[in-house]
Amino acid sequence: MKARICLMILLLVFVMLGCTSKRGIIELHTRPTDAAIYLDDAKLGMSPVKFEYDFSQPATLKIEKPGYYTEVESLSKAWVGREIRKGNYTGGNFEIQGETIKSWKVTTKRLLQKKEE
C-alpha cells in the first residue's frame, strides 16, 4: 500500500513538473453507458470514449444522457493531477497524433445521476 502511494506521488510530481508529455489519452466510461460526450461543444461520441487531450489547453467536458443530469467538468493540468491521485493513471508509450511518444493515459468513470420524475 505504501509503495502504491509513493508511486502515485512520484507520477504526480512528474506530470506537474512537465517530465511527461502534456499530450495524453483520456478514456471515459459512464454508468449508464451510451451518454453523449462533448469536448468544447464538439461531440466525441457515445460513452465509453477514448480521446487525445493536451493539458496545456484547458477544455470543457460535457456528459449528457436523456433522463439524467448533465455533467460539466473543466479539463486542465489540475484535472489530470486529481485523476492521478485517484489512481486512474497509466504511464507508457502511446500513439498520439500519429506518433508514438512517452505519455500518459487516464481511465475514469462517471456515475450519472438520474433526474427525479
C-alpha positions in Angstrom: 0.0 0.0 0.0 2.8 2.4 0.9 4.6 1.6 -2.3 1.4 2.4 -4.3 1.0 5.8 -2.6 4.7 6.6 -3.2 4.3 5.7 -6.9 1.2 7.9 -7.2 3.0 10.8 -5.6 6.0 10.3 -7.9 3.8 10.1 -11.0 2.0 13.3 -9.9 5.4 15.1 -9.5 6.5 14.0 -13.0 3.3 15.3 -14.6 3.3 18.6 -12.6 6.9 19.2 -13.5 6.4 18.5 -17.1 8.6 15.4 -17.3 5.8 13.7 -19.1 4.2 14.8 -22.2 1.4 17.3 -21.9 -0.5 15.3 -24.5 -2.1 12.1 -23.4 -5.2 10.0 -23.7 -8.4 10.1 -21.7 -10.7 7.1 -21.7 -14.1 8.0 -20.2 -16.7 5.5 -19.1 -20.1 6.3 -17.8 -22.7 4.4 -15.9 -25.1 4.0 -17.6 -23.3 3.8 -20.9 -24.3 5.5 -24.2 -24.1 9.0 -22.8 -23.1 11.8 -25.3 -19.6 13.1 -24.7 -18.6 16.6 -25.8 -15.3 18.4 -25.6 -15.7 22.2 -26.1 -19.1 21.6 -27.7 -17.7 19.1 -30.3 -19.3 15.7 -29.9 -16.7 13.0 -29.4 -19.2 10.1 -29.4 -21.2 8.0 -27.0 -19.6 6.6 -23.9 -17.3 4.8 -23.5 -15.0 7.1 -25.5 -11.2 7.5 -25.8 -9.7 10.8 -27.0 -6.4 12.7 -27.0 -6.0 15.7 -24.7 -3.3 18.3 -24.3 -3.5 19.6 -20.7 -1.8 22.9 -21.7 -5.1 23.7 -23.4 -8.0 23.9 -20.9 -11.2 22.4 -22.2 -14.8 21.8 -21.2 -16.0 18.2 -21.0 -19.8 17.7 -21.1 -21.7 14.5 -20.5 -25.4 14.2 -21.5 -28.0 11.5 -21.4 -31.7 11.9 -21.6 -33.3 11.4 -18.2 -30.0 12.2 -16.3 -28.5 15.4 -15.1 -25.8 16.9 -17.4 -22.3 16.9 -16.0 -19.8 19.5 -17.0 -16.1 19.4 -16.0 -13.2 21.7 -16.7 -10.3 19.7 -18.1 -6.8 21.1 -17.2 -3.5 20.1 -15.8 -5.1 20.1 -12.3 -7.9 17.8 -13.5 -5.2 15.3 -14.7 -3.5 15.6 -11.3 -6.7 14.8 -9.5 -7.3 11.7 -11.6 -3.7 10.6 -10.9 -4.3 10.9 -7.1 -7.4 8.7 -7.6 -5.3 6.0 -9.2 -6.7 6.4 -12.7 -3.3 6.9 -14.4 -1.2 4.8 -16.6 2.2 5.9 -18.0 3.9 4.4 -21.1 4.3 4.7 -24.8 1.1 5.7 -26.6 0.3 6.7 -30.1 -0.8 10.3 -30.2 -1.4 12.3 -33.3 0.2 9.6 -35.4 3.4 9.3 -33.4 4.4 7.0 -30.5 5.5 9.0 -27.5 6.1 8.5 -23.8 3.0 9.9 -22.3 0.0 9.2 -20.0 -3.5 7.7 -20.1 -6.3 8.5 -17.6 -9.1 5.9 -17.5 -12.0 7.3 -15.5 -15.7 6.6 -14.8 -18.6 8.9 -14.1 -21.8 7.8 -12.4 -24.7 9.8 -13.9 -27.4 10.9 -11.6 -31.0 10.1 -12.7 -33.4 13.0 -12.7 -36.5 12.7 -10.4 -39.7 12.3 -12.4 
